[in-house]
Amino acid sequence: MSTALTFARPYARAAFELARANNALGAWAGKLAFAAQVAADPRVTALFGDPRVAQADLAALVTPEGEAADSPFAGFVRLLAENRRLPVLPEIGALFEELKQEAERVLKVNVRSATPIDANEAAKLKEALKRRFGRDIEIEQSIDADVLGGAVIDAGDVVIDGSVRGRLARLGQALAQ
C-alpha cells in the first residue's frame, strides 16, 4: 500500500464529511480537484521540501483564487499545510471523488472500443448498466484499436469483456481443453 494513500485516506474522509455536512460535495470536489492539480505540478512539488517557503504560502498557492480565508475549505488546506500533507493532495482529491460518487450512487465506467460509440448506443449501454448495478452510470469512452470489435467495459471491480479479442481468447481456451 502506498504511503501517500495511507496519509491521504483520513484527510479525504474528513474533507468528505465536512463537505457533506455543509451540503457542498460538488463545490468541494471542484476545489480539491484544483488543489490536487496545483500540488501535482512539478514546479510546486519542488517547493514542498524547500525550507525557505512557509507552509502558509504553500497553502495559499493551492487554495483556489477568491476562496475566503475563513471558509471550511481554506481551513482544511491550512491544516494540511500545518501537518505537511500538501504533497498528498492528488491522492486526497481522488479518494474524495470516490467517496462522493459512492454517496451519490454514481458508478464511473470506462468503455474501451475499437471505434467511437454513437450517442444512441451509449444511452442503451448506460441504461443496461444502470439496471445491472442499480446505480447511476457515468460513461467515459476510450478508443483502443487492440479491442478489434465490440467493447471492454471496466466498472471498477467488474470487467465485462465483450470484445472480439476476448471472445477469440475464450474460444481458444475452450478448444484447447
C-alpha positions in Angstrom: 0.0 0.0 0.0 1.3 3.4 -0.9 2.4 5.7 2.0 0.7 8.6 0.2 -2.6 6.8 0.2 -2.2 5.9 3.9 -1.7 9.6 4.7 -4.4 10.8 2.4 -7.2 8.5 3.5 -8.1 10.1 6.8 -7.9 13.6 5.3 -10.1 12.6 2.4 -12.7 11.1 4.8 -12.6 14.3 6.9 -13.0 16.5 3.8 -15.9 14.4 2.6 -17.7 14.6 6.0 -17.1 18.3 6.2 -18.4 18.8 2.7 -21.4 16.6 3.2 -22.3 18.4 6.5 -22.2 21.7 4.6 -24.2 20.2 1.6 -21.3 21.2 -0.7 -19.9 17.9 -2.1 -19.8 19.3 -5.7 -18.1 22.6 -4.6 -15.5 20.7 -2.6 -14.9 18.3 -5.4 -14.0 21.2 -7.7 -11.8 22.9 -5.2 -10.0 19.7 -4.3 -9.5 19.0 -8.0 -7.9 22.4 -8.4 -5.7 22.0 -5.4 -4.7 18.5 -6.4 -3.8 19.7 -9.9 -1.7 22.5 -8.5 0.0 20.2 -6.0 0.9 17.7 -8.7 2.7 20.4 -10.8 6.4 19.7 -10.7 7.2 23.3 -10.0 5.0 23.2 -6.9 6.2 19.8 -5.9 9.7 21.2 -5.7 8.6 23.8 -3.2 7.1 21.3 -0.8 10.5 20.3 0.6 12.1 23.8 0.4 12.6 25.2 4.0 12.7 28.7 2.6 9.0 28.5 1.7 6.5 29.0 4.5 3.7 26.4 4.8 1.1 29.2 4.8 2.4 30.4 1.4 2.1 26.8 0.1 -1.4 26.6 1.5 -2.3 29.9 -0.3 -0.8 28.6 -3.5 -3.1 25.5 -3.7 -6.2 27.3 -2.5 -8.5 28.5 -5.3 -8.5 32.2 -6.0 -11.3 34.0 -4.3 -11.7 31.4 -1.6 -12.5 33.2 1.7 -9.7 32.8 4.3 -12.2 31.7 7.0 -14.0 29.2 4.8 -14.0 25.5 5.8 -12.1 24.6 2.7 -9.3 27.2 3.4 -9.1 25.9 6.9 -8.8 22.3 5.6 -5.9 23.4 3.3 -4.2 25.2 6.2 -4.5 22.0 8.3 -2.9 20.0 5.5 -0.1 22.6 5.3 0.5 22.6 9.1 0.8 18.8 9.1 3.0 18.9 5.9 0.4 16.9 4.0 0.0 19.2 0.9 2.0 16.7 -1.2 -0.7 14.1 -0.9 -3.4 16.4 -2.2 -3.7 14.5 -5.5 -4.5 11.3 -3.5 -6.9 13.2 -1.2 -8.7 14.5 -4.3 -9.0 11.1 -5.9 -10.2 9.4 -2.7 -12.7 12.3 -2.1 -14.1 11.8 -5.6 -14.6 8.1 -4.9 -16.4 8.8 -1.7 -18.6 11.4 -3.4 -19.5 9.0 -6.2 -20.3 6.3 -3.7 -22.5 8.7 -1.7 -24.3 9.9 -4.9 -24.7 6.3 -6.1 -22.7 7.0 -9.3 -20.5 4.4 -10.9 -17.8 5.6 -13.3 -17.5 3.2 -16.2 -14.7 3.1 -18.8 -15.8 1.7 -22.1 -12.9 0.8 -24.5 -13.9 0.1 -28.1 -12.2 0.0 -31.5 -14.4 2.8 -32.8 -16.4 5.6 -31.1 -19.8 4.5 -29.7 -22.6 6.7 -31.0 -24.9 8.5 -28.6 -27.8 6.1 -29.1 -25.7 3.0 -28.3 -24.1 4.8 -25.3 -27.6 5.6 -23.9 -28.6 1.9 -24.3 -25.4 0.8 -22.7 -25.8 3.3 -19.8 -29.4 2.1 -19.2 -28.4 -1.6 -19.2 -25.5 -0.9 -16.8 -27.8 1.1 -14.6 -30.2 -1.9 -14.3 -27.3 -4.3 -13.7 -25.5 -2.2 -11.0 -28.5 -0.3 -9.5 -26.6 3.0 -9.7 -26.4 6.0 -12.0 -23.7 5.5 -14.6 -21.1 7.9 -15.8 -19.5 6.6 -19.0 -16.0 7.5 -20.1 -15.2 6.3 -23.6 -11.8 5.5 -25.0 -10.6 4.2 -28.3 -8.4 1.1 -28.3 -7.5 -0.5 -31.7 -6.4 -3.7 -29.9 -10.1 -4.4 -29.0 -10.7 -5.2 -32.7 -14.5 -5.1 -32.3 -17.1 -5.0 -29.5 -16.1 -3.3 -26.2 -14.5 -3.9 -22.9 -16.4 -2.3 -20.0 -14.4 -1.6 -16.9 -16.8 -0.8 -14.0 -14.3 -0.8 -11.1 -14.3 -4.3 -9.6 -16.2 -5.7 -12.6 -14.7 -6.0 -16.1 -17.1 -7.2 -18.9 -15.1 -8.3 -21.9 -17.4 -8.2 -25.0 -14.5 -7.6 -27.4 -13.7 -9.8 -30.4 -10.2 -10.3 -29.0 -11.7 -11.6 -25.7 -14.2 -13.9 -27.5 -11.4 -15.3 -29.6 -9.3 -15.9 -26.5 -12.2 -17.7 -24.7 -12.8 -19.8 -27.9 -9.1 -20.7 -28.0 -9.2 -21.8 -24.4 -12.3 -23.9 -24.9 -10.8 -25.6 -27.9 -7.6 -26.4 -26.0 -9.5 -28.3 -23.3 
